[in-house]
Amino acid sequence: MATPDTDVRGHVTVTDVDLYTRMLLIRRAEERLIVACADGSLPGGVHLYIGEEAVAVGACAVMTDRDYVTSTHRGHGHFLAKGGDIDAMFAEIWGKATGICKGMGGSMHVADVSKGILGANGIVGAGFAIATGAAWGAKLAGEGRVATCFFGDGAANQGSFSESMNVSAAWELPTIFVCENNGVSEFTVTSTVTGGTLVDRARAFMPATVVDGNDVHAVRDAVGAAVERARAGGGPSYVEATTFRIRGHLEAEQHMLGGGTYRSEDDVTAWQADDKDPLPRLAARLLADGTCERAALDRIDAEVRARVEAAVAYAEASPPADPDLAPQIMFGPTA
């Protein structure tokens, strides 16, 4: 999507139609990945973000390309919300040379430093230290940049979570910790493996708040306040966004669970209701306040679907990744 505009104070300005379109792009892109995964056209598995779009879009709506983000193994939403190119992302997922990482990273490692996207990461919790380092660099440069770390509730049990919050607080770094609390840690209900509440851990170090992560405005406002505070030299903040992932930990997870389950179909269905799913919620607001008519929303949907199909065609037509790059990635360039 286009780089956000800024007002006279340097604050990012994104319309509700923009927010809806960005969330819809993530949803339709990942729905298309479901099809591609099922028909075997992808070279690997994918971890989908469906149901959590409001967190990425709301948070990234208050940032510019100059600001940094670190992502997770479930990183397509963050990549697209921050302005990453869907053609390059799909080509990467398809393992093609035109991918954002030349087809060497795949679904879990999309990155674009020109957009401040320091990378998705297959290691749970790896983004904490990367974001904190980026925030330290931003403070030294004195250019008002912030570094936002997206992570899940399961990752909060990594020791690097507390370590990174401690360093960010002690050195007053412009780090923003955004916890996407979807209640599950891979195949485990988080409450069965996590003691206490995550927000209380954060409050020992910095201002911390919990918001409805399926309300894009609530996320935007909370992260916006954290960004403004960080730019002014006020140090780090923690925002916990309560949300839910509609799909499993990864596509085709049923083949790994052996008939078992870690959440009920009723729970999934409840979070798909129009009053919880972030897309119908914002659509209803756009219709109610007269910003859009149904025909306009339908046009947006048609345009987004066409854009996604164009990205699929681009990925499928692109040349495969160069296998000679693999040794360079593993061992560095040869003399």
Helices and strands as residue ranges (DSSP letters): E 5-6, E 12-13, H 16-38, H 53-60, E 68-70, H 76-81, H 86-93, G 107-109, G 113-115, H 127-141, E 147-152, G 155-157, H 159-170, E 175-181, E 184-185, E 188-189, G 190-192, H 198-203, E 208-212, H 216-231, E 237-242, H 254-257, H 265-271, H 278-288, H 294-317, H 325-331
